[in-house]
Amino acid sequence: MTNRAAPEPAAMTDGDTPTDRDDAPPASGRGEPGGRKRADNVFSLFDNEEAVLDRTEVMLTQLAAVADGVKVLAEAYRRGYREQRRLVRLSDRMQADLQKANRRLAEQQRDLQSLNVALSGEIETSARLEAELRRLADTDPLTGALARRRFLEVCTRDWPRRADQSACLLMLDIDRFKLVNDSHGHAAGDAALIAFVAACRSALRSLDTIGRLGGEEFAVLLVGTAITDGTAVAERIRTAVADMPVATEGGPIGITVSIGLAAAGPGETLPAAMRRADAALYAAKHGGRNRVELAPAAAAP
């Protein structure tokens, strides 16, 4: 029997499996060292690489998306930062403008206070001047008696309007006053006028009113006074004037006064009473001066 050599195993081509080989290792389900696998699994070193590459590409895509999002966030942050800086600068300018406005307001308040103080002073000064002007307009500057206009206003206000009210009106004229001026000078005449009013006031009450009608002619209103009491007051005035020496540069001189008195009649007006008192004054002058003459009673209305 001839010995025949055993046939060599056929060379494997790609895709062949070693399942028909007698020397194939038993299947264990685990890959052998060096990346080899059992014959029942497809062996490819590039499959893992491709999977890794695929995962890498996915990760890169995700990272690119994340990077794009980060870029968007960074740009939004950059815009927000620039806007915040702009707002801060704007706020700083507004604060500076507000501080300037507050300083200007404070200065204006100080100026206004100064103006108010000055205005208050001007108002007080104006009020004093007005009062002084009113006093000068209402008062005879030489004697201190009421001026004619003011005296007539007071008489109109206080003249009786009812039958149960009474009043007396006196018309007074310094006797021979022109002779005083001619003989002793106008300074002596002024002194005589001043002394005359002082003598009249000494015989009057505080509620009575004396006024200078012009020159050496005066008038007195006695409110709430009947004819008897009015006559007594007129006599006190005449006596006080006659007994009063007037100091002049040439020495003391004496003066006298003539007085006409009219008691208010029922329903009589002030002008009517003044005419009666004036007529009584002229009667006192013609009767010898230095005397009191009573006017006839007022005619019934």
Summary of the structure (lengths in Angstrom):
residues: 301
radius of gyration: 65.9
end to end distance: 199.7
largest distance: 215.3
contacts: 764
relative contact order: 0.08
helix: 55%
strand: 12%
